[in-house]
Amino acid sequence: MQLTRRGLVVGGLALTAAGSFGGLGSAAAQGRPLTIAFNVNLPSWDPTVGPSAVNPTIQALYQSVFDQYIGQKPDLSFTGGLIEKWGWNDDKTKIFLDVRKGVTWHDGSPFTPEDVVWSLERAGKVETGNPIQFVWAKIGNFAIDGQRVTADVKEFEPALFKWMAFLTGYVLPKAYYTKVGAEGFEQKPIGTGPYMVDQFERNAFLRLKANPNYWGGKPAIDTVIFKFVTDASARVAEIESGAADVTLEIPYEEYDRLKAKKGLKGVATPVSDIGMIFITDVDPMLDKRVRLAAATSIDKKALVDRLLRGYGVPLDTLQTPEYEAYDASIKVPYDPAKAEAMLKEAGFSKDKPVKFKIQTTRGFKPKDYEMVQAIVGMWRRIGIEADIEVYEIAKHYELRAAHKLAPAAFYNWGNAIGDPSTSTGHAMFGPSPHCAWKGQDTVERIAPLWDEKDEAKRIAGYKAVDRYIAENGLVIPLLQYVQPIVFRDTLTVTPYVSGSLQPQAIKTA
Amino acid sequence: MIVRQVLSRLLQALPTLVGVAVLVFVLVRVVPGDPIAMMIAPGASPDDIARLRGLYGLDRSIPEQFAIWAGRALAGDFGTSISLRQSVMSLVLARLPSTLELAVFATVIAIALGTALAVFGVRHRGRLGEAATDAATGFALSVPDFIWALLLMLVFGVLAPLLPISGRLDPSVDPGFVTRFYLVEALLRGRVAVAGDLVAHLLLPALALALPLAAMIGRVLKSSLAEEMLQDYVMLARVKGFSRWRIILGEALRNAAIPAVSLTGVQFTFLVGGTVLIEKIFSFPGIGNLAIDAVINRDLPLIQGLILVFALMFIVINLGLDLVYAALNPRLRHG
């Protein structure tokens, strides 16, 4: 066959046309899979190891393939997972876990209590690299009696069962993992979850098939494709062009525009992620009047209304209304006049402003930099002159762990189990690497709550800590984020307060 | 002769690679951002953090870490990615083919477009056609590739959704290929539909990368082509009655090509660098996308591996270019 220039050109065009208009998974085709333009990549398939294990957004992918010990409903309340019943003994020195019967792994082998014990023991070993190892190591000496697993409590952890529904709280297949090893598991992961991995192209897409034997019933949609589209404008283009059926975490302006378009719908739900300003206990934040002036001069409602188009819930503590220790009576009212007076009392004014640095990310969270700019503007009006320093999130983690954050630092804090220990506890307890305020005052108040066995007393204790923090301006909670999800109007999507977009919660309308 | 030249160049490249390795190793460890800080869970104590640091070998001094890494690297083991938990070498080898296919495809488009623009401009010299060519190249040059990416995505992905705007292959297709050079393998196996889908996915990112390069090639080639058209052999061809197209395409273009080839070679390395952003925008699974994730996660072994691969690619590309120059201009073979 003779290859001519004309032939090449025509062939090339035909090739492109075959790909773009042809039958290969055309977006317009009927009976096509559900395609989700997802905002993060999936780095690793082991949900218990490495940085991806502590990335809250990725949990949606893990929860599609694996089951957690304990499940979580859309409103953050807990429900049976692979463990149907759980609890402590009377003096909370032992736990019991009743393992669900009749569950199979994706390879058809039976799920057993041995899998639960192996997963918990593995999670508690330092050498496996589980970032939450310090929680799992608090139980040991496992015993199996029929479907019941019991263990000794080595160190009391009030949120232990909540952690079983949270980061790294997944059951992995003992026999399969032991046989194929870590690399083999990465190549072909199996779980007991509602979906089975059909194909995974790293950084491109994940194709899942419904698990026909799922103990919770076969999912409504047979094939689900997660396209990893980390650029927000590309996700907007994906849903708008019809290449994706569902997307999330897009700018609120785009959310409003897209949900008004024919054929698309939207749902925006407050999720367990808050925007806040860490206060570091260095000059000038050692002066309570300066801290309170900074806190009370921020008009949080204006931030939400003007910058986030109303998509946010102003907060005065590190608890959102869905969390157990939320106390609506704790208020830090917006009062710029009072703030100015407090500053004056501290020796500062608009002519002689108090100066400090505020650090923020830019583009890591919706309008993070713009919010800090607006806050700096509000502060300027009462006599606070703050310089903005933009940094990467990696730098924030490093500085925070080394207690070297600026006097004020914007951050977001997720807490998908809603326990006060994983919000106020770790964010405000001095010895924690996540805490910027190292003062003894909060250490003394929080320390007894770590091993408080009376749950009502523990929750009340955290509410009291939150009140103390608010009265002393030790942190500036700003708002609860709202997660925007846009989808075809032929679908229904059940949003989760945890922020986990689960394909099993998507159905055809 | 050529073999000796290639071997000599490869030997000369070794100190460069060692220098890059040392520099990158030290740099990624002194810039802000601690990979362990990225994965500290709420409640982790200083002891827990130290344990994690030890697990990833980050508790040792930088020279000690380098010695361990270099020893393993010499044996072909570039370590394990912290975030992806796989061997760096296998990750890079799995991604490199898609980036190479994208870069080569973009370069082919750029050469074709640039050549067409140059020939058209010279053919219509002094007329509206030349002015239009100059305006087009000026416009293409003034818009950076990532803006082209967004524009192309808007036009061909949203307004007239003719082409896919993300990924490398439709997720419903199971290629079942042996190699990672999907396009090459699809063409060799005669799987036209899959090749078409791959080309469709390549087209927008490749165009975004190609347009600025095409404009550069067009300008340089047009200028050198215009000079060639004043040479005696061109006059002779005219006297012989050759058509203008035949003179341009058959006689002058080859002689005018050397500056454009030189430019293309240099720009190809920049184009490969440009894939980082373009791959991110189009969610294209290449090493550029991998590099961004590695930097965000402060995945030190992966960053090191990727930069070494980039360095090696630049060396190989430059070597290849020298060989192409030598083929085009015999005087260089003995230079």
Chai-1 contact restraints between the chains, C-beta under 6 A:
chainA,res_idxA,chainB,res_idxB,connection_type,confidence,min_distance_angstrom,max_distance_angstrom,comment,restraint_id
A,L15,B,A195,contact,1.0,0.0,6.0,A-B,restraint_1
A,L15,B,G196,contact,1.0,0.0,6.0,A-B,restraint_2
A,L15,B,V199,contact,1.0,0.0,6.0,A-B,restraint_3
A,T16,B,V199,contact,1.0,0.0,6.0,A-B,restraint_4
A,T16,B,A200,contact,1.0,0.0,6.0,A-B,restraint_5
A,A18,B,A193,contact,1.0,0.0,6.0,A-B,restraint_6
A,A18,B,G196,contact,1.0,0.0,6.0,A-B,restraint_7
A,G19,B,G196,contact,1.0,0.0,6.0,A-B,restraint_8
A,G19,B,D197,contact,1.0,0.0,6.0,A-B,restraint_9
A,G19,B,V199,contact,1.0,0.0,6.0,A-B,restraint_10
A,G19,B,A200,contact,1.0,0.0,6.0,A-B,restraint_11
A,S20,B,L162,contact,1.0,0.0,6.0,A-B,restraint_12
A,S20,B,L163,contact,1.0,0.0,6.0,A-B,restraint_13
A,S20,B,A200,contact,1.0,0.0,6.0,A-B,restraint_14
A,L24,B,D170,contact,1.0,0.0,6.0,A-B,restraint_15
A,L24,B,V173,contact,1.0,0.0,6.0,A-B,restraint_16
A,L24,B,A193,contact,1.0,0.0,6.0,A-B,restraint_17
A,L24,B,D197,contact,1.0,0.0,6.0,A-B,restraint_18
A,G25,B,D170,contact,1.0,0.0,6.0,A-B,restraint_19
A,G25,B,S172,contact,1.0,0.0,6.0,A-B,restraint_20
A,P43,B,S83,contact,1.0,0.0,6.0,A-B,restraint_21
A,P43,B,L84,contact,1.0,0.0,6.0,A-B,restraint_22
A,S44,B,L84,contact,1.0,0.0,6.0,A-B,restraint_23
A,S44,B,R85,contact,1.0,0.0,6.0,A-B,restraint_24
A,G50,B,R85,contact,1.0,0.0,6.0,A-B,restraint_25
A,P51,B,M38,contact,1.0,0.0,6.0,A-B,restraint_26
A,P51,B,M39,contact,1.0,0.0,6.0,A-B,restraint_27
A,P51,B,S83,contact,1.0,0.0,6.0,A-B,restraint_28
A,P51,B,N297,contact,1.0,0.0,6.0,A-B,restraint_29
A,V54,B,M39,contact,1.0,0.0,6.0,A-B,restraint_30
A,V54,B,A41,contact,1.0,0.0,6.0,A-B,restraint_31
A,V126,B,R51,contact,1.0,0.0,6.0,A-B,restraint_32
A,G129,B,L55,contact,1.0,0.0,6.0,A-B,restraint_33
A,P131,B,M39,contact,1.0,0.0,6.0,A-B,restraint_34
A,P131,B,A41,contact,1.0,0.0,6.0,A-B,restraint_35
A,I132,B,A41,contact,1.0,0.0,6.0,A-B,restraint_36
A,F134,B,D48,contact,1.0,0.0,6.0,A-B,restraint_37
A,N203,B,P285,contact,1.0,0.0,6.0,A-B,restraint_38
A,N203,B,N289,contact,1.0,0.0,6.0,A-B,restraint_39
A,A204,B,G167,contact,1.0,0.0,6.0,A-B,restraint_40
A,A204,B,R168,contact,1.0,0.0,6.0,A-B,restraint_41
A,A204,B,P285,contact,1.0,0.0,6.0,A-B,restraint_42
A,F205,B,G167,contact,1.0,0.0,6.0,A-B,restraint_43
A,F205,B,P171,contact,1.0,0.0,6.0,A-B,restraint_44
A,R207,B,P171,contact,1.0,0.0,6.0,A-B,restraint_45
A,I225,B,P171,contact,1.0,0.0,6.0,A-B,restraint_46
A,K227,B,S166,contact,1.0,0.0,6.0,A-B,restraint_47
A,F228,B,S283,contact,1.0,0.0,6.0,A-B,restraint_48
A,V229,B,S166,contact,1.0,0.0,6.0,A-B,restraint_49
A,V229,B,S283,contact,1.0,0.0,6.0,A-B,restraint_50
A,D231,B,I281,contact,1.0,0.0,6.0,A-B,restraint_51
A,A237,B,M153,contact,1.0,0.0,6.0,A-B,restraint_52
A,A237,B,G157,contact,1.0,0.0,6.0,A-B,restraint_53
A,A237,B,V158,contact,1.0,0.0,6.0,A-B,restraint_54
A,A237,B,I165,contact,1.0,0.0,6.0,A-B,restraint_55
A,E240,B,V158,contact,1.0,0.0,6.0,A-B,restraint_56
A,S241,B,G157,contact,1.0,0.0,6.0,A-B,restraint_57
A,S241,B,V158,contact,1.0,0.0,6.0,A-B,restraint_58
A,S241,B,P161,contact,1.0,0.0,6.0,A-B,restraint_59
A,A394,B,G33,contact,1.0,0.0,6.0,A-B,restraint_60
A,A394,B,M38,contact,1.0,0.0,6.0,A-B,restraint_61
A,A394,B,R298,contact,1.0,0.0,6.0,A-B,restraint_62
A,K395,B,P32,contact,1.0,0.0,6.0,A-B,restraint_63
A,K395,B,G33,contact,1.0,0.0,6.0,A-B,restraint_64
A,Y397,B,A37,contact,1.0,0.0,6.0,A-B,restraint_65
A,Y397,B,M38,contact,1.0,0.0,6.0,A-B,restraint_66
A,E398,B,P32,contact,1.0,0.0,6.0,A-B,restraint_67
A,E398,B,G33,contact,1.0,0.0,6.0,A-B,restraint_68
A,E398,B,D34,contact,1.0,0.0,6.0,A-B,restraint_69
A,E398,B,A37,contact,1.0,0.0,6.0,A-B,restraint_70
A,A401,B,A37,contact,1.0,0.0,6.0,A-B,restraint_71
A,T422,B,P42,contact,1.0,0.0,6.0,A-B,restraint_72
A,H426,B,P42,contact,1.0,0.0,6.0,A-B,restraint_73
A,H426,B,G43,contact,1.0,0.0,6.0,A-B,restraint_74
A,P433,B,I40,contact,1.0,0.0,6.0,A-B,restraint_75
A,H434,B,P42,contact,1.0,0.0,6.0,A-B,restraint_76
